[in-house]
Amino acid sequence: RLHLANTGSGGRHRSSTANPDDSRLREDDLAAAVAAYLNREALTEVFEHVVVIADPRTLGELRKHFQAPLRAKLVGEVAKDLAKHSAKAIEDMLTTA
């Protein structure tokens, strides 16, 4: 399971002058937590292949954290914000791609 309480772990230090947008920092921390979760799951037999869907900026942040075992199972990336789309619409988009 993905535990959002651990999103700030990892020893990263940020200067508020370098990136003053708190919401962006939270998004980056969430992306790092999601990537850590996927990296852990990639070491198990939970999934054989994975497609990552995220808005372009978040996808770029996720990529920074992907490890080799996850990259080996990565069969696709979709750089789109599909947060307001239904699961069915996303499934249809993936099957027609």
C-alpha positions as CSV (number, residue, x, y, z in Angstrom):
1,R,0.0,0.0,0.0
2,L,1.0,3.5,-0.7
3,H,1.4,5.4,2.6
4,L,1.2,9.2,2.1
5,A,2.5,9.8,5.6
6,N,6.0,8.9,4.2
7,T,5.9,11.2,1.2
8,G,8.5,13.6,2.8
9,S,11.0,10.9,3.6
10,G,14.2,10.5,1.7
11,G,16.5,13.2,3.0
12,R,15.9,15.7,0.3
13,H,16.4,19.3,1.3
14,R,14.8,22.2,-0.5
15,S,15.3,25.9,-0.3
16,S,12.1,27.9,-0.3
17,T,13.8,30.4,-2.6
18,A,14.5,27.7,-5.2
19,N,10.9,26.6,-5.3
20,P,8.5,28.7,-3.3
21,D,5.3,26.9,-4.5
22,D,4.2,24.7,-1.6
23,S,1.6,22.8,-3.8
24,R,4.4,22.0,-6.2
25,L,6.5,20.6,-3.4
26,R,3.6,18.5,-2.2
27,E,3.1,17.2,-5.8
28,D,6.8,16.3,-6.1
29,D,6.7,14.5,-2.8
30,L,3.6,12.6,-3.9
31,A,5.3,11.6,-7.2
32,A,8.4,10.4,-5.2
33,A,6.1,8.3,-2.9
34,V,4.3,6.8,-5.9
35,A,7.5,6.0,-7.6
36,A,8.9,4.4,-4.4
37,Y,5.7,2.3,-4.2
38,L,6.0,1.2,-7.8
39,N,9.7,0.5,-7.4
40,R,8.9,-1.8,-4.4
41,E,6.1,-3.6,-6.2
42,A,8.2,-4.1,-9.3
43,L,10.5,-6.3,-7.2
44,T,7.6,-8.7,-6.6
45,E,5.3,-10.6,-8.9
46,V,2.4,-8.1,-8.3
47,F,2.5,-7.0,-11.9
48,E,4.3,-8.1,-15.0
49,H,3.9,-4.9,-17.0
50,V,2.9,-1.4,-16.1
51,V,1.7,1.7,-17.8
52,V,2.2,5.0,-16.0
53,I,-0.3,7.8,-16.6
54,A,0.3,11.3,-15.2
55,D,0.3,14.9,-16.3
56,P,3.5,15.8,-18.1
57,R,5.2,17.6,-15.2
58,T,4.4,14.8,-12.7
59,L,5.5,12.1,-15.2
60,G,8.8,13.9,-15.5
61,E,9.2,13.9,-11.7
62,L,8.2,10.2,-11.5
63,R,10.8,9.3,-14.1
64,K,13.5,10.7,-11.9
65,H,12.7,8.1,-9.3
66,F,12.1,5.0,-11.4
67,Q,14.6,2.2,-10.7
68,A,15.8,-0.4,-13.2
69,P,13.4,-3.2,-12.1
70,L,10.5,-0.9,-12.7
71,R,11.8,0.4,-16.0
72,A,12.1,-3.2,-17.2
73,K,8.3,-3.7,-16.5
74,L,7.3,-0.3,-17.9
75,V,5.5,-0.8,-21.2
76,G,4.1,2.6,-21.7
77,E,3.7,6.2,-20.4
78,V,0.9,8.6,-21.0
79,A,1.7,12.2,-20.4
80,K,-1.9,13.5,-19.9
81,D,-3.9,14.7,-17.0
82,L,-6.8,12.1,-16.9
83,A,-7.8,12.8,-13.3
84,K,-11.4,13.8,-14.3
85,H,-11.8,10.9,-16.7
86,S,-13.7,7.7,-15.8
87,A,-11.9,4.4,-15.4
88,K,-13.8,3.2,-18.5
89,A,-12.6,6.2,-20.6
90,I,-9.0,5.6,-19.5
91,E,-9.3,1.9,-20.3
92,D,-10.8,2.7,-23.7
93,M,-8.0,5.1,-24.4
94,L,-5.3,2.5,-23.5
95,T,-6.9,-0.3,-25.6
96,T,-7.1,1.9,-28.7
97,A,-3.6,3.3,-28.4
